[in-house]
Amino acid sequence: MVGQRFIQLLNNHPWFEIAWLAASDRSAGKTYGEACKWKLDTPLPARIAAMTVMPNVPEGTPDDDLPKIIFAALDADVARELEPKFAAAGCAVVSNSSAFRMQPDVPLVVPEVNADHLALIERQSWRRESGGFIVTNPNCCAIGLVLALKPLEARFGIESLFVSTMQAVSGAGYPGVASLDILGNVVPYIKNEEEKLQEEVGKLLGRLDGGAVHMLDAKLSAHCNRVAVEDGHMECVSIKLRTKATREQVLAAWSEFAPLMGQKLPSAPEQPVEFDASPDRPQPRLDRMRGHGMASTVGRLRECNLLDWKFVVLSHNTIRGAAGAAVLNAEVLARLGKLEMKELSRVQRDAVPA
């Protein structure tokens, strides 16, 4: 499902062009149209459908044919083997996998939150030896959550968090969770999800200093649940701040959160965090496509009897939480001059300032 979102978001992208598709031996040699069961609500582009799927290894691929940018949507075990090979071959690997997210020299990035962590790529051995590197985006729940947390952490500090997620079935891929297991049901377990959420938030909101990320000094407890929703992960959050804040101050932190790096990039939402004051919002069906699926929607802000404040966060799990997050990371890398790109037209050069 993430691979299909990559196709959808990169088709007609103003800076990037899909030039190479790769997959396992099961699909290699077929056209993408033959190998893929297209499930999205926009048509599979005819040019992409006709492309031949290549073996997913850099060995044997001529250097001129190997893309400079690899958008990777791989299972963690496969990514752990393949992504370093592509980085060693000189590719910029922009990964959606969890395999290297917590490796000390690999940036785990949400651009509006911690774009400065991209400096870690210069510490990677692949970068020194071939020019290649790996950059990762977080778990689908962590992204929507940290967008809402960053402006609060920056202004007030965070002491502790309690998070309970309600995660869409598309997060399990296709065919995902069997219908008889999920319809009319809630599954209170998603393998490794709680651990990922707890670890990754600490790195994302951590401070880069001396070539290392110092993890956020805060306690986080997470419960992760699979629910019968197609797209859109919802999270119920309770938070204790280090400095007390009024409701007006919390709302101001969200409304004024529009980092410079997140502006004027093709995939970046104009407002990363949108607050909805309606008593019954956000809702996945109604709000997951805010900011073209790239914004985090927050609602139901109210005082918490145990901590300080509680609220609900919603984000689109396969757009902002996966493929869209990786595309946005690549756009920031292009803006920073970290990608080797072919000669651009004048219009494209104007769009990607140094």
Secondary structure, DSSP 4 states (H G I P E B T S, - for coil): -HHHHHHHHHTT-SS-----EEE-TTTTTSBHHHH----SSSPPPHHHHTSBEEES-STTS-TTTS-SEEEE---HHHHHHHHHHHHHTT-EEEE--STTTT-TTS-B--HHHHGGGGGGGGGSHHHHHTS-EEEE---HHHHHHHHHHHHHHHHH-EEEEEEEEEE-GGGG-SS-S-HHHHTT-EE---TTHHHHHHHHHHHHTSEEETTEEEPP--EEEEEEEEES-SS-EEEEEEEEESS---HHHHHHHHHT---GGGSS-TT--SSSEEEE-STT---HHHHTTTTTTTSEEEEEEEE-SSSSEEEEEEE-TTIIIIIHHHHHHHHHHHHTT-S--PPPPHHHHHHS--
